[in-house]
Amino acid sequence: MNKTVTANISGFIFNIEEEAYQKLLEYLNSIKRYYETSDGGQEIVDDIESRIAELFQERLHTGKQVITMKDIDEVIEIMGRPEQYDEEFEEEQASSGYSTAGGNYDAGRDNRKIFRDPDHAVAGGVCAGFSHYLGWDPLVLRLILLASFLFAGSGLILYLILWAVIPEAKTTAEKLRMRGEKINVENISRKVNEEFSSAKQSFNKFSDEAETHAREAGASINGFFQKFFNGLGSFFEILGKVLLKGLGAAFLIAGLGIFVGLIAGWLTFDNLVLVHEHISWDMLDDLIFHGGGNLTLLTVAAVMFAISLSGMFILAGVRMMLDIQSSTKPFFIVLFVLFVTSIFLGLTSSFSTMVGNANHTEISEEVDLQSFRGDTLNIALIPDQFFDSDLDHDDAEFLEMMRVEGDEVILGDNVTLYFYPVDSASRYYLEVEKSATGRTNSDAVRYARNIAYQYNLDNDTLNVSGMLRFPYSDEWHVQEVDLKIFIPDGQTVCLSDNIGRVYWNHHREGRCMIMEGRDWKYLDE
């Protein structure tokens, strides 16, 4: 039985065998002694400890509870000792006259991960981070993103989601992994020294410029502006955090709203189409989507779209609000693939419907109301057995106003009544305009001619139907009938109480009007 020691390494608690702990302690002390006089030495040591903690966590994920001597040896072999790199560097210099950094990179991309690059960022560092992973020039990715902003319209949303989902490379180990470099003592030391040197140069440059400006403007003015800009920077930093949290809340609310709507739709799916028992799912697929299972495919695409969009919004919102740093890339990739697939399926399933209604045509028939000799024309709705005569023109639902009888389709809401004035020397007459859409103009004309519509003149009453018929084989191609009644100046029209089924102006139902010039005058006023 071996004794164990509890150790805190970079904020993580590990149980380590006592002998293994002593060896690890000697290794860390040797590193601290080696870098104690170096610029940025403490940062190098901290990053090395973070990498060691990460390697220990990987070994404990296999079910182990205690770090052993074997684990310590493997970690030291991976990380290496600073003295070894100095010896190797001197040997390479002596043998070849130059050194190569090729050994600093892992073969392939197994060790490479996507991070946002804050050191080369224009906005959030997304494009810079992807450029390291893909090996592309970041300018190419920024141009592609700019094009999606201008033409697709969804590029901004995608960029914000990526900004929220992809973590920022904050530590030296993360920056090395972002570039695909080995995370060992040599590379950590080199990277920290590079950053320290760059920061030192920037600081020296800024210091020289500040000194020059201070001599020119005076110490008091310089102090004022320094405080002002520091305060302004702090303000914008706080404002940015608040806006990020607010955007995260908006994403979360939108995602949850879509998800709740999806659940509600699923719970009412059985009644979604069959709420009107006269129209089945297959009939709707045949008539609207021209058969072939396009309606089912479109439904599947809609569900996939809602799930993926809801998931991406919720994922992005939670990350923004809670500042979660753990990687969610696998979940985002799955949701994004699902999102793209749903759009492709939706466009595919809707294609036949869009193409089948590409052209629109009207055909007209003028009817002379010669048998009418009076000065008051009554307009009444013909009752039918399918639809309620008291339905309003604008309130009826599409499926509620559709019936299938044998090999005919009956529509109860695609008839509209219009009135037009003519001069007093003219006569009453009716124009029946039938319209439809089709893949070609010839198809649209054929569908319009196949519309059957009923009307009749009985003494002083023009009876009009509120429905039209067409063959089931024609399918639905926006078949409509417009009734245009031309009223001479000085003549009167009286509308029935239920004329709202075909007429848009409900204030004129059950009232009589006289045409005076171009205006109507109500006789009861």
Secondary structure, DSSP 8 states (H G I E B T S, - for coil): ---EEEEEETTEEEEEEHHHHHHHHHHHHHHHHHHTTSTTHHHHHHHHHHHHHHHHHHHHTTT--SB-HHHHHHHHHHH--HHHHHHHHHHHHHHHSS---GGGB-STTTT----B-STT-SSSSHHHHHHHHHT--HHHHHHHHHHIIIIIS-HHHHHHHHHHHS-B--SHHHHHHHHTB--SHHHHHHHHHHHHHHHHHHHHHHHHHHHHHHHHH-HHHHHHHHHHHHHHHHHHHHHHHHHHHHHHHHHHHHHHHHHHHHHHHHHTHHHHTTTSTTS-HHHHHHHHH-STTHHHHHHHHHHHHHHHHHHHHHHHHHHHHHT--S--HHHHHHHHHHHHHHHHHHHHHHHHHHHHTSEEEEEEEEEE-TT--SSEEEEEEE--SSS-TT--TTT--TGGGEEEETTEEEESS-EEEEEEEE-TTS--EEEEEEEEEESSHHHHHHHHHT-B--EEEETTEEEEES-EEEEGGG--S--EEEEEEEEETT-EEEE-TTGGGT-S-GGGTT-EEEEETTEEEETT-
